[in-house]
Amino acid sequence: KYISKNSKLRAFRPSKKVYIKKITDPNHPAFGEYGLFCALPEGLPPGAWILDYVGKVTLGEKQDKSSDYVSDFGEKSELACDANTYG
């Protein structure tokens, strides 16, 4: 597994900045699923670190199009991080 010498390893612990709850609004596209919500009453400033998104990193064109857990990166989605099978 590749770890950069500049990487900062974090111990696993639940974040106090967020909570998970079931989405109950029938008009929401993820109705019936679980979502990640901000737990801080004042919200979070733009660019704030919330938690690490862990998954299998692939080139964007090779991502699993059927996965619900893909986050794309880059102006043209050059990279994808998929937490479906790892993360």
DAKACOR-V483051 format. One record per residue. SS is DSSP state (@ for helix, = for strand, . for the rest). PSI is psi as a letter, one per 40 degrees, with the letter a starting at -180 (NA if undefined). D_LAST is the distance of its C-alpha to the last C-alpha in Angstrom with 1 decimal. Layout:
ss | psi | d_last
SS | PSI | D_LAST
SS | PSI | D_LAST
This chain:
ss | psi | d_last
. | h | 14.0
. | h | 15.5
. | h | 16.0
. | i | 18.7
. | e | 21.6
. | e | 21.3
. | i | 17.7
. | h | 17.6
. | h | 15.2
. | i | 14.5
. | i | 14.6
. | h | 12.0
. | i | 14.0
. | i | 14.2
. | h | 15.6
. | e | 19.2
. | e | 19.1
= | i | 17.3
= | i | 17.4
= | h | 16.1
= | i | 18.9
= | h | 20.0
. | h | 21.6
. | e | 25.2
. | h | 27.0
. | e | 28.1
. | e | 28.5
. | h | 24.9
. | d | 23.1
. | f | 20.1
. | h | 22.7
. | e | 21.6
. | a | 17.8
= | i | 16.1
= | i | 16.0
= | h | 15.2
= | i | 18.7
= | h | 20.4
. | e | 21.9
. | h | 24.4
. | d | 27.9
. | e | 28.7
. | a | 25.5
. | i | 23.7
. | i | 25.5
. | h | 24.4
. | e | 22.0
. | i | 20.9
. | h | 17.6
. | d | 15.8
. | i | 12.3
. | h | 9.8
. | h | 7.6
. | h | 4.6
. | a | 4.5
= | h | 7.5
= | h | 10.6
= | i | 13.8
= | i | 17.2
@ | d | 17.7
@ | e | 20.2
@ | e | 17.9
. | i | 15.1
. | h | 14.7
. | e | 17.2
. | e | 16.5
. | i | 12.9
. | e | 12.9
. | f | 9.6
= | h | 11.0
= | h | 12.2
= | i | 15.2
= | i | 16.8
. | i | 20.4
. | d | 23.7
. | f | 23.5
. | f | 19.7
. | d | 19.9
= | i | 16.2
= | i | 13.2
= | h | 9.5
= | h | 7.9
. | e | 4.7
. | d | 7.1
. | e | 6.8
. | h | 3.8
. | NA | 0.0
